[in-house]
Amino acid sequence: MARLLEAAAAAWLAALLLLVVGSPAEAQAPRSGGTLRAALRAEVSTFDPHKGASGSDHMYLYPVFDTLVRFDDKLNPRPGLAESWEAPDPKTLVLKLRKDVKFHDGTPFNADAVRFNLARAQDRQISSMASELASIEQVEAVDPHTVRLRLKAPDASLILAFADRAGMMISPTAAQKLGDQFGRQPVGAGEFRMVRWQPGSEVRMERFADYYEPGRPYLDAILFRIIPDADTRVSALRSGQVDFIMEVPAQDFASLKGERNLRAIEGPTLAYWRVFLNMAKQPLEKKAVREAMNLALDRPTLVRTIIFGLGEVAASPFPAGYWAHNASLKPWPHDPARAKAKLAEAGLPNGFTMDMVLEPTPEHVRRAEAIQAQWGAVGIKVDLKPMDLAKGVQSFFRAKELMAANYRWTGRPDPDQSVRGMFHSTGFYNPGGLKVARIEELMDQAKATYRLEDRRRLYQQLGEVIQQEAMDTGIYVAYSLEAMSTGLQGYQPNFLGKPMFRGAWLQGK
Amino acid sequence: MARFLRRRLLAVVPLLLLVTSMVFSLVLLLPGDPAVALVGMEDASEEKLNAIRERLGLNRPIIVQYGSWLGRMARGDLGVSLRTGQPVTEAIRDRAPVTLGLALAATAFGLLVGVPLAVVAAHRRGSLVDAAASGLAAFGVAVPNFWLGSMFVLVLALHLRWLPATGYVSPFESGGDAFRHLLLPTLTLGASAVAEVTRQLRSSLGEVLAADYVKTARAKGLAEARVVGKHAMRPALIPVVTVAGLTVSRLVSNTVVVESIFALPGLGRLNLEAVLTRDFPMLQGAVLVTVLAVIVVNVLSDLLYGFIDPRIRYG
């Protein structure tokens, strides 16, 4: 009996010792192996990064295609397949390429491959992103690992465009061989090879053994399951059928956070909820009216009630943490009395009536109704027009029939893409085409400046002018809500709100 | 019989033409074109959309699109998805078995549970069993699929962890897994089938059991099981078959909800996704197959009448 006790005590001590010595090391060192099962809302539309146009494709594209430029968690540009870049003059951009990269089919990655890719991405017959690369006049291979871009006009937004679809490199050999079929049998230079795509059900990717970073990726495979219904995604995670879900419904987030085997994380994103205005319509063309609309909104209450505090009141489309953010720019105060005074100043003491498009889903309706009530309190009567996205985009942005739309700006890697779309007189998302010369000057200046520090200053200034002109009726920036099993390590959310599993690994069971 | 079949099948052709041309017309009524639906709010510049329209052949007149679709359909080619480029026939081949399996399982469940329940209830009218069966049937008819499905997931999958919450496994991969994955969707979808069958059979069997020839049979001293099983059951089943035929059509439409709740890659979800993304070739194909399936079930139930009750002749 005593011997047994002694043995038990010894074992106990040994276990304790192991726990103390063993655990910190285990917590730090990523473990290789395992299959990550992630549930996504939408199906990938195509694996051809140039052809696709859907914003929900990125999660599927990132593992397969490495990009010329990468971005960090704050969306700062970082070296990718291009080790470095410089602009010897504003109309020339030189990219130095990595020398140790192969595509999944063995084709070497080099300057010719970049030339092929950029030409394809600029070809309007194939590409749906040609406009992003419109400033490129010519692509030259200086040597096998150096590419020189000749530009029609200076364009600093190219760098981060190369971190998006336009910079995803596909194998020229495979693209030429497969033609139209490439979108279903992609060949990239990323960490994973796509091995099976069962539409409507799942996409399976396996580790690319010849990936250039030694030891990477940690995972053996990624299995994306397509689960459009948000509650079903939550059930799949809770029951252990998947390790990761995105777009967690805000009302479930707190309870998931409290669960023992799960981790729920919120991250700031560029998802900017705002009311798009057609500033050519009476009386929205008046600055005082737009000021009144901004002063009448109680944004903190909207953040608290509509998204359960999982976001932040926005003063501009660039949230805290993003490199173009302006910390000294304060959000509009909530001041109904001043809002009424502004309306009177505009000659509308009794307010006015306007229509507003929204999507007919519960969260959209809740948000739009809350905005309706806040504007109603100062005399702005809002007529809600629920319609599905395709119809709403058609009526508001294209046909320019309506006065306002309550939508989310999904964000773009480079600020130029955002501000040009929403605040330039030719921007698609500025349907009234209101022109403020100072805003456009700043935009062009920022686009022609390659130093990030200088660009930051210009965008901060731009944000101030936009607020002075009351050109933006922003509401809040919503966090990306993701939940995962505690076994998933090394995952980091990003500002685009599009999950990327670079560096992720699974703890042993 | 052969003439009846021929006539029914011939009637299918104009029906299909009508349905497909209606779906194509609906396309005209749906505002917002597929190119816009495809890009959503992303980078929807006009030149980009035009490029997409061009690539997808959407800039041709709708009647030309319909004509070329009909021509290709006649050759068994339903086109490719606007969204993923997958051939429509391939998508249907992959997904139809999921929905078919689910609908069959739910119907079988409806009959296997509904028939005995109804027999006992009809036989013991006014008893506790009858009240329970009627109550259950009323519940099954009234309760919406999405609620029932969520409750099953909550209790049986998340709380007790007896069954998987989501997903589909092909029976060719693993029979046991396929069964476990299909169980909750079947219960969810089959609840209304149980209810319909129970209600219908209980009332028709009740009527028949009160008929004179049943009294005669009993007076002859036939065993009760024989009276119910042989003499009363056959005529009582006719309305049940009618209802079962209708139930299958309804089940097919309910699969849209059930497949979403359980993340099953079936035809129901294919239909839904095709509508939401304005994926017209996919929508056409999926509707076509769904309509065909409903027609086939109806023809089959017509044929079953004669099998059950020989007095029914097909002219």
Interface residues (C-beta under 8 A of the other chain):
Chain A: E43 V44 S45 T46 K51 A53 S54 G55 R124 Q125 S127 S128 M129 A130 S131 E132 D180 G183 R184 Q198 P199 G200 S201 R225 I226 I227 P228 D229 D231 T232 S235 A236 R238 S239 Q241 M387 D388 L389 A390 K391 G392 V393 Q394 S395 F397 R398 Y407 R408 W409 T410 F428
Chain B: L30 P31 G32 D33 P34 V36 A37 L38 V39 G40 M41 E42 D43 A44 S45 E46 E47 K48 A51 I52 E54 R55 S81 R83 T84 G85 Q86 A91 D94 R95 S150 V153 A157 L158 R161 P164 A165 T166 G167 Y168 S260 I261 F262 A263 P265 R269 L270 E273 L276 R278
